[in-house]
Amino acid sequence: MTTRVWLILSLWLAAATPAAASMQFWPFGTDAERLIQDARLARQRLDFAGAATLLDDAITQDPHLEAKVLHERGLIARDRGDLETALSLLKRAADMDGTLPARVDQAGVLVQLGRWPEAVEVLRQAFDERGTSLTVDQVTGDKRFVKLGTLKPYQEVIDAARSEQSGPFGRVLIRLERLQASANSAEYGLQRLAVWLGFVRELATEPVTLVVLLVLLGLFLTFGINQLGLFRPPWNLFAGMLTASALWSGATRAVTNGQSMAPVTVLCALVSVMVMWFIGFAVRTAWHRYQLAKMGAGDPFAPEHLADTLLLVDEVSRLGHRISGSRKRDQRVLAEALRQAGETLRERLDKGT
């Protein structure tokens, strides 16, 4: 088996690599995205070391999530009180992906540092970048920006954003952004579906997969032949595999115009089935011999005990015939003798089983 085949099978079964993670269907997050969610929960529990470890694992699995990881690292630094580091990380995250709330969080850190004019400019930039996806109510309802309420530049930014979002042009922008978000989601889903279909196609063309499919087809035909009672084991298995091999060879030659690898696949499948049959036969024979050895001297049909067993059977039969032809007063004695002989025979047989 080639290294490539082992790699594909490991991706299929374990899904332990970033490529495998990307093969999941789009209603579900990737492993890296779930790690970021776990890191967010760990941060909320004040488990900063655990959150950092989860983020390291996430960026290792999917480097494309660097912006989200930087955003979460910035929030960790903020919660730990390292505001300057948090400011730097949040700025980098916002510059990389303007759709994240990192710019708003950056403004919140600037407010904590007392740099209010810079915070106002960052909020203005956030409105410019995110448009109607960042509503005015989100900012005005944020407790971090209550201190900015008396600043005229802040009021001007809020008024301008509210005017833009409440006007007819703002409503059109909202609808366009919703359409764009739907299109992005559909594109993301189709990309994942394409990756999954590509993986299935590559797996289906591997020799190991073809051998497994041929073996399953052969076992299915063997079951049908066995139901008809045409052959006894193991000839029904041979007939099923030969029939499946013939059908497989004909189908693959018709599909590939005679360029298929059907002989190699058929040979591998037949060898695999024969090996499994011989292993099963050997195990069954060994188990049968083990059972015989376990019974040992208690086997009433063993050669050294067979004569005594037959004598008991003959005695039971003889007593039964005597009872049917004897007088009534003798039947009681004969019935008791028959009962004792029958119990002895039954105990001997039960001990053997």
Secondary structure, DSSP 8 states (H G I E B T S, - for coil): --HHHHHHHHHHHH--SHHHHTTS-TTS--HHHHHHHHHHHHHHTT-HHHHHHHHHHHHHH-GGGHHHHHHHHHHHHHHTT-HHHHHHHHHHHHHH-TTSTHHHHHHHHHHHTT-HHHHHHHHHHHHHHHGGGS-HHHHHT-GGGGGGGG-HHHHHHHHHHHHHHHSHHHHHHHHHHHHHHHHHHHHHHHHHHHHHHHHHHHHHTSHHHHHHHHHHHHHHHHHHHHHHT-S-TTHHHHHHHHHHHHHHHHHHHHHHTT---HHHHHHHHHHHHHHHHHHHHHHHHHHHHHHHHHHGGG-TTSTTTHHHHHHHHHHHHHHHHHHHHS-HHHHHHHHHHHHHHHHHHHHHHHHH-
